[in-house]
Every structure is written in structure tokens, then in C-alpha cells.
């Protein structure tokens, strides 16, 4: 049984389904997607009360898209399709607050699946993705290259990405984020 | 009396409060007398503190209120009728008390942009009193943001004023939905402060 299968069992029975899995995606696909992310054009976002980061909605490489949808579907036990996606890049001094996430998720169906694939080259031990339930943190996706975080969104669930300090110097955190919904609505 | 607001030029402070940008604030230097400042500085060694992390902050903080006597003496002075009357004269706010914590911002610590507005609107003024900076502090400045709103939403923000932390300086600013502020990440040294809100 793979780590993903073990985590999927936990995901399906949890009151607040959330897992973080290393090696859920073939490393060659992660590399390919990282390479693609290195060539997208990022647009800066800076609204102090929401966040400071760069993002892109350029297309996801087909192999990565297929693999990520498969992982999310295996985890949730549902047939899923992508309703929104974006690459997000954090450099030192950057952050994404829950208020900004509300904006991104405004059009997302209730109980959607929130997936992030860490495309960073380096481990920073910062800028973790934190999920909250009624404003209390209940799950953290570590910043670790290749890690996949999968969380079921509910109206009471919020999400933010912690501040990346100047200790990391020139290192960057890059993530591909997908919001997926069941084809059954 | 560690703070003597009777020596303040209330008229000048009121005018500074009125014209301050991007939102009402006032900076008061030589906030406490020198010997009391030394006592406050020393008290940081005795005050229990823990690392607090949340969506918007990472900092060492005491309980609220702090435990050691000298901090409590400062709190008493900042909630004395003569002090609150002086604040009323400067800001127009009718206040009944203050909340306080002691903070140590060390390298990697920060407070991200936020407004301090609470649900009940009890917090009327925010304050930060800088007690000490050490080991060549870099960072820790207080940025006050200018916000542009459209249809009730903030659509543009930029730093309007930056206040340098200096020992024995107190910054007092209004609390509103638009009073966005942050403490820049400390990247070297450290900054000791007492901060909180004046409440109605």
C-alpha cells in the first residue's frame, strides 16, 4: 500500500479531511512542472491586507494535470476536475493571507478539493500553507519540494501561506495550486 | 510618577494628531523618565515570554498584561486619569483603560499588515512604546499604510509613513478599518517594546 493510499484512507474518514504526501507524483513529472513554472510569466500582487506574491494562470503541463487530478481523485474517492488553478511564487518578504484566499476561492463550489504541489527547488522550512477551521489552525502543509497537500474546503475552512523571512536570502517558494470539484457537483 | 503628561504640549500634540498622514497618529519621545526606562529595560529579563506565531505575526510575547511589577506600574501610569485625560485632549477619544503585552522582536520576527479593529469597536487607539533596541537592530520599523478604497473595498495600499523605533519613543495611532500597519521584519539585533490598545 502506497503512502497515498494510507493517507487517502485517513482523508476519507476525517471530519476535516487534509493530507500532505511526499512522492505522490512521479519525480519526473514534478521536475517537468518545475521547469514549466520557471518559464511562466509571473504577475506581481501587492495589497498589504491580503498579501504580497507573484502568480500566473498559465496552463499546467498535461502530464502534471493528469497526475494531479488522479492523486486528488484517489484521495477523495470522487471523480474530480479542475475549476481553478494558479502558480504562486513567494520571495523573501512575501505572504498570502486568508483574506486573499477568500477572494481566490469565491467562485469555488462548497466542499471542493484544494491541492498544492510544491515546485520549489529548495527547502526553506518557512512559508508553510496553513489551513484553519473557524480561524483555528488545524493542518499545515510543510514547504518541502515535491510535497502535495490535499484539503477539503468547507465554508468554515480558511487558508494562508506564512511569511517568508529574509533569512532565506534569494531562495524562492513556488507552488502550483489547483481547486478541484466533483463532476457530480 | 513614571510618565508626566502635564509636561506635554497638548495643543501641539493635538495638532499633530489632526494633520497626521496617512491616518491620525502621534509620536511622543522621552515618554518615561530615564530611571524608569532603565527599570523597564531590565524587567525584560524577568518577564516570562513565549514565541507566538499566527497568520500575521511571529514574535516573543508576554502574557496580557505582563507579570513583572515594573510593567504593571507602567500600565497603571498609562491608565491613570491624568494620562487618559491627556489622550482625550489629543485624540478626542474617551478611554477607560489599556491592554498591554511586552514584546521582543528578534531576527525573523515580524507583524504583517493588519488593522486592529475588534468586533465591538472597544479598541480606540493602538500604541507601541519602544523600550530598547540592541545589537545593531535592523528592521522593526512601524509602517502606516495609505489605503485607497472603492465600493467599500481596499483596492490599493502603499506605505504612507514609516516610524523608526527609538528607545523611549511611544507611538499612538487610531484604530479603524483603514488603519493598516505593520512591523517590518527584524533582520538583526532586537527590539523590546510594550504595546496594545487603549479601550473605551
Contacts between the chains, C-beta under 8 A, distances in Angstrom:
chain1	res1	chain2	res2	distance
A	46	B	157	7.6
A	47	B	154	6.7
A	47	B	155	7.6
A	47	B	156	7.3
A	47	B	157	5.5
A	48	B	113	3.7
A	48	B	145	5.2
A	48	B	147	8.0
A	48	B	157	4.0
A	48	B	180	5.5
A	48	B	182	7.0
A	49	B	113	5.5
A	49	B	114	6.8
A	49	B	115	7.3
A	49	B	147	7.9
A	49	B	154	5.9
A	49	B	157	6.6
A	49	B	180	5.6
A	93	B	185	7.2
A	95	B	112	5.9
A	97	B	55	6.2
A	97	B	56	7.1
A	97	B	112	7.1
A	98	B	55	6.2
A	130	B	55	7.1
A	132	B	55	7.9
A	160	B	55	5.0
A	162	B	55	7.7
A	163	B	58	7.2
A	163	B	110	6.0
A	163	B	112	6.1
A	163	B	185	7.6
A	165	B	108	4.8
A	165	B	110	7.2
A	165	B	185	5.8
A	166	B	108	8.0
A	166	B	185	5.9
A	166	B	187	5.0
A	167	B	107	7.4
A	167	B	108	5.6
